[in-house]
């Protein structure tokens, strides 16, 4: 039986409700958005039309209006009670939100029971279009990167395999051939994400600089590294403002984020040295020379793999549970991750074997009085227990 993510039930239930809002499914590339909607279409008893803007040469607003009208005509001519229109890769249509708003409002005014689902890979482009034209007309369904429990249940993975190979279901068949796995991740995941979801959607003056930033930043996932030091390693010159802007775009595409230092003073947060963190472990480990077997027998090396995997789980789930992720450091003492949701703060220390002594959690507790402090590894939660946990529980 084909694996169904938890959002399958959510999408199915919403489409069975009366027509109230557009349903927008958004997430990084290759997390199963198209598969999810196909599974839903196979299950619901509703006539539908499905289109992919990526299959059309230069899709425009005219094309979008045309397919919308075609669905309307089928609904009326067939005397159907309701019909569903699904448009994948909607962000490939220039100014798509203006047309969607006009067509949706027309159906609402005429009481045309045409339900609509939009899908897109570029969170940045989708959010821009949604915020500009469609406020109050849509509900957002977020698909994050696959968690450990999903990869375990779907493919039988161990926690060690998840830490090393990450959460891309499309790459799962290749993990026993490391060279093939790496080539797949580089060619079918990273390059399309950068070329189509970042460079395509934004005016990038120096695309090669962005690619270099991603590669270096991913290689340093789980570590603090000043943008000045990265700039010194880049072959293509770029100022710090440009690099910071590119890093924000990579984060919005679900690839790489620069975590800020936790502080009650906002200025101190924004001026801190970033801690680089990939959204999916595969994005870091594809650039690493160590195999899984060799990494696991070296505590310091494996510790970096583990810390990055924990961080990837935290940042990939942040939009689902509505929290922000930071780190904290004073002198030699640090807390690996700090989560903030509303008025509650959660401090997380990863005992990965990388550091022998660290009093950061003690000092952080004294200074900030967090809602909860937990340790992953050592005498705390095992890594498998933590990666299997619903992060919503941390704030309850």
C-alpha positions in Angstrom: 0.0 0.0 0.0 1.3 3.4 -0.9 2.3 5.5 2.1 0.1 8.5 3.0 1.3 11.4 4.9 -0.7 12.9 7.8 -1.8 15.8 5.6 -3.7 13.4 3.4 -6.6 13.3 5.9 -6.5 17.1 6.3 -6.8 17.7 2.6 -9.5 15.1 2.1 -11.6 16.5 4.9 -11.4 20.1 3.7 -12.4 19.1 0.1 -15.5 17.4 1.5 -16.5 20.5 3.3 -18.7 23.2 1.6 -16.8 25.6 -0.7 -15.4 28.3 1.5 -11.7 28.8 0.8 -9.1 28.0 -1.8 -6.8 25.2 -0.5 -3.1 25.9 -1.0 -0.6 23.1 -0.6 2.9 24.5 -0.2 6.3 22.9 0.7 9.8 22.3 -0.6 10.6 20.4 -3.7 10.1 16.6 -3.7 8.3 16.3 -0.4 5.3 14.7 -2.1 2.8 17.5 -2.9 1.8 16.1 -6.2 1.6 12.5 -4.8 -0.6 13.7 -2.0 -3.1 15.4 -4.2 -3.2 12.4 -6.5 -4.0 10.1 -3.5 -6.8 12.5 -2.5 -8.2 12.5 -6.0 -8.2 8.8 -6.1 -10.2 8.6 -2.9 -12.8 11.3 -3.1 -16.0 10.9 -5.1 -15.8 14.2 -7.0 -15.3 15.1 -10.6 -12.1 17.0 -11.1 -9.7 18.6 -13.6 -6.0 18.6 -12.9 -3.3 20.7 -14.6 0.4 21.3 -14.1 1.8 24.7 -15.2 5.2 23.1 -15.6 3.8 21.0 -18.5 2.8 24.2 -20.4 5.2 26.3 -22.5 5.1 29.9 -21.1 1.8 29.5 -19.1 0.2 32.8 -18.6 -2.9 34.5 -17.2 -4.9 33.7 -20.3 -4.1 30.0 -20.0 -5.2 30.1 -16.3 -8.5 31.8 -17.1 -9.1 29.3 -20.0 -8.7 26.2 -17.9 -10.8 27.7 -15.1 -13.6 28.5 -17.6 -13.4 24.9 -19.0 -14.0 23.5 -15.5 -17.0 25.8 -15.1 -18.5 24.6 -18.3 -18.1 20.9 -17.4 -19.7 21.6 -14.1 -22.7 23.3 -15.7 -23.1 21.0 -18.7 -22.9 17.9 -16.6 -25.4 19.2 -14.0 -22.8 18.4 -11.4 -23.3 19.4 -7.7 -19.6 20.3 -7.4 -16.3 20.0 -9.2 -12.7 20.3 -8.2 -9.9 22.2 -10.1 -6.3 21.4 -9.2 -3.4 23.5 -10.5 0.1 22.3 -9.7 3.2 24.5 -9.9 0.9 27.5 -9.9 3.9 29.9 -9.2 5.1 29.2 -12.7 2.3 31.5 -14.0 3.3 35.2 -13.9 1.0 37.3 -11.8 -1.1 34.2 -11.1 -2.6 35.6 -7.9 -4.5 38.4 -9.7 -6.2 35.9 -12.1 -7.0 33.4 -9.3 -8.6 36.2 -7.3 -10.7 37.4 -10.2 -11.9 33.9 -11.1 -12.5 32.8 -7.5 -14.5 35.9 -6.8 -16.5 35.4 -10.0 -17.5 31.9 -8.9 -18.3 33.1 -5.4 -20.6 35.8 -6.8 -22.3 33.4 -9.2 -22.6 30.7 -6.6 -20.6 28.3 -8.8 -19.6 25.3 -6.7 -16.1 24.9 -8.2 -13.6 24.0 -5.5 -9.9 24.8 -6.1 -6.6 23.4 -4.9 -3.3 25.2 -5.7 0.2 23.6 -5.3 3.6 25.1 -5.5 7.2 24.4 -4.5 8.4 28.0 -3.9 7.1 29.1 -0.6 8.4 32.6 -1.2 6.6 33.1 -4.5 3.4 31.5 -3.2 3.4 33.6 0.0 4.0 36.8 -2.0 1.1 36.0 -4.3 -1.2 35.0 -1.4 -0.4 38.1 0.7 -0.8 40.5 -2.2 -4.2 39.4 -3.6 -5.8 36.6 -1.8 -6.1 37.5 1.8 -9.1 35.9 3.4 -9.7 33.6 0.5 -7.4 30.7 1.2 -6.2 28.1 3.7 -2.6 27.0 3.7 -1.6 23.3 4.1 2.1 23.0 4.7 4.1 19.9 3.7 7.5 19.9 5.5 10.4 17.6 4.8 9.8 14.0 5.7 10.4 13.1 9.4 12.2 10.1 10.8 8.9 8.4 11.7 7.6 8.8 8.1 10.8 7.4 6.5 10.8 4.6 9.0 7.2 3.7 8.4 7.4 4.1 4.6 10.9 2.6 4.0 11.9 0.7 7.1 14.8 3.0 7.9 16.8 3.0 11.1 17.4 6.3 12.9 21.1 6.1 11.8 20.0 5.9 8.1 17.7 8.9 8.6 20.5 10.9 10.3 22.8 10.3 7.3 20.5 10.2 4.3 17.8 12.7 5.4 14.1 12.7 4.5 13.7 12.7 0.7 11.5 9.8 -0.3 12.7 9.9 -3.9 16.2 9.2 -2.8 15.3 6.3 -0.7 15.9 3.6 -3.3 19.5 4.6 -3.8 20.9 4.6 -0.3 22.7 1.3 -0.8 24.7 2.8 -3.7 26.3 5.9 -2.2 27.6 7.4 -5.4 24.2 7.1 -7.1 22.4 8.5 -4.0 24.7 11.5 -4.0 24.2 12.1 -7.7 20.5 12.0 -7.3 20.5 14.5 -4.5 22.7 16.9 -6.4 21.1 16.6 -9.8 17.4 15.9 -9.0 17.0 17.8 -5.7 19.5 20.5 -5.1 20.0 21.9 -8.6 16.2 22.1 -9.5 15.5 23.6 -6.1 18.1 26.4 -6.6 17.6 26.9 -10.3 13.7 26.7 -10.4 12.6 27.7 -6.9 15.1 30.4 -6.1 16.8 31.8 -9.2 13.7 31.4 -11.4 11.5 33.2 -8.9 13.8 36.1 -8.0 16.1 38.5 -9.7 19.5 37.0 -8.8 22.5 39.0 -10.1 25.1 36.4 -9.2 23.6 32.9 -9.4 27.0 31.2 -9.0 27.6 33.1 -5.8 24.3 31.8 -4.4 25.2 28.2 -5.3 28.6 28.6 -3.6 26.9 30.0 -0.5 24.6 27.1 -0.4 27.3 24.5 -0.7 29.6 26.1 1.9 26.7 26.8 4.3 25.3 23.3 4.0 28.8 21.8 4.6 28.9 23.8 7.9 25.4 22.8 9.0 25.2 22.9 12.8 28.1 25.3 13.1 28.5 29.0 13.6 30.2 30.8 10.7 30.4 34.5 10.1 29.4 35.7 6.6 32.7 37.5 6.5 34.5 34.2 6.6 32.3 32.7 4.0 32.8 35.7 1.7 36.6 35.1 2.0 36.1 31.5 0.7 33.9 32.5 -2.3 35.3 32.8 -5.8 32.8 35.3 -6.8 32.8 38.6 -5.0 29.7 39.6 -3.1 29.0 42.0 -0.2 27.5 40.8 3.1 24.1 42.3 2.4 23.9 40.3 -0.8 24.9 37.1 1.0 22.4 37.7 3.7 19.7 38.2 1.1 20.6 35.0 -0.7 20.6 33.1 2.6 17.0 34.3 3.2 16.0 33.0 -0.2 17.5 29.6 0.5 15.6 29.4 3.7 12.3 30.3 2.0 13.0 27.5 -0.5 13.4 25.0 2.4 17.1 24.5 1.8 19.4 26.3 4.2 18.9 28.8 7.1 21.2 31.0 9.2 19.9 30.7 12.7 20.1 33.8 14.8 21.4 34.0 18.4 18.6 34.0 21.0 18.4 37.3 22.8 15.6 39.4 24.3 17.1 42.4 22.5 16.1 42.2 18.8 19.1 44.1 17.6 21.4 41.5 19.2 19.5 38.8 17.4 19.8 40.4 13.9 23.5 41.3 14.4 24.6 37.8 15.6 26.9 35.4 13.8 24.6 32.9 12.0 24.5 29.2 12.8 24.0 27.4 9.5 21.4 24.7 9.4 20.0 22.7 6.5 16.3 21.9 6.4 17.1 18.2 5.4 20.1 16.2 6.4 20.7 15.0 2.9 21.6 18.6 1.9 24.5 18.6 4.3 25.7 15.0 4.1 25.8 14.9 0.3 28.9 17.1 0.6 30.6 15.0 3.3 33.3 12.5 2.5 32.5 10.1 5.3 30.3 7.1 4.7 27.7 6.1 7.2 29.7 3.2 8.6 32.8 5.3 9.1 31.0 8.3 10.5 29.2 6.2 13.1 32.5 4.9 14.7 33.9 8.4 15.2 32.1 10.1 18.1 33.1 13.7 17.1 32.2 13.2 13.4 29.0 11.4 14.2 28.1 14.1 16.7 28.0 16.7 14.0 25.8 14.4 11.9 23.4 14.0 14.8 23.3 17.7 15.8 22.6 18.7 12.2 19.8 16.1 11.9 18.2 17.3 15.1 18.4 20.9 13.8 17.0 19.9 10.4 14.0 18.3 12.2 13.4 21.5 14.2 13.6 24.0 11.3 11.6 21.8 8.9 8.8 21.5 11.5 8.8 25.1 12.6 6.1 26.3 10.2 3.8 23.4 11.2 3.9 24.1 14.9 4.4 27.9 14.8 7.7 28.4 16.6 11.0 30.2 15.8 14.4 28.5 16.1 17.5 30.1 17.5 20.8 29.1 19.2 22.4 30.7 22.2 26.1 31.2 23.1 28.1 33.1 25.6 31.9 32.6 25.6 32.4 28.8 25.5 28.9 27.9 26.8 26.1 27.3 24.4 22.7 25.9 23.9 22.3 24.1 20.5 18.7 25.2 19.8 16.2 27.5 21.4 12.6 27.4 20.3 10.2 30.3 20.9 6.4 30.2 20.5 4.3 33.0 21.9 5.6 33.5 25.4 7.2 30.0 25.9 10.8 29.2 25.3 12.3 25.7 25.0 16.0 25.1 25.3 17.5 22.0 23.7 21.0 20.6 24.2 22.3 17.8 22.0 24.8 15.6 23.8 26.4 14.3 20.6 29.9 13.5 21.7 31.2 16.6 20.1 31.7 18.6 23.3 33.1 17.1 26.5 32.0 19.9 28.9 29.3 22.5 28.4 27.4 24.4 31.1 25.3 26.3 28.6 22.0 24.8 29.5 22.5 25.6 33.2 23.5 29.3 32.5 20.6 29.7 30.0 18.1 28.4 32.6 19.4 30.9 35.2 19.2 33.8 32.8 16.1 33.2 30.7 13.9 30.8 32.8 12.7 28.8 29.8 9.4 26.9 29.9 11.3 23.7 29.4 14.9 22.5 29.0 15.6 19.1 27.5 18.7 17.1 26.6 18.9 14.9 23.5 21.5 12.1 24.0 23.4 11.1 27.1 21.0 10.8 30.0 18.2 12.6 28.2 16.0 11.6 25.3 17.6 9.2 22.9 18.0 10.7 19.4 15.4 8.2 18.1 13.0 9.2 20.8 13.4 12.9 20.1 13.1 12.5 16.3 9.9 10.5 16.9 8.4 13.2 19.1 5.6 15.6 18.1 7.3 18.9 18.7 4.0 20.4 19.7 4.5 18.5 23.0 7.4 20.7 23.9 5.2 23.7 24.5 2.4 22.0 26.4 
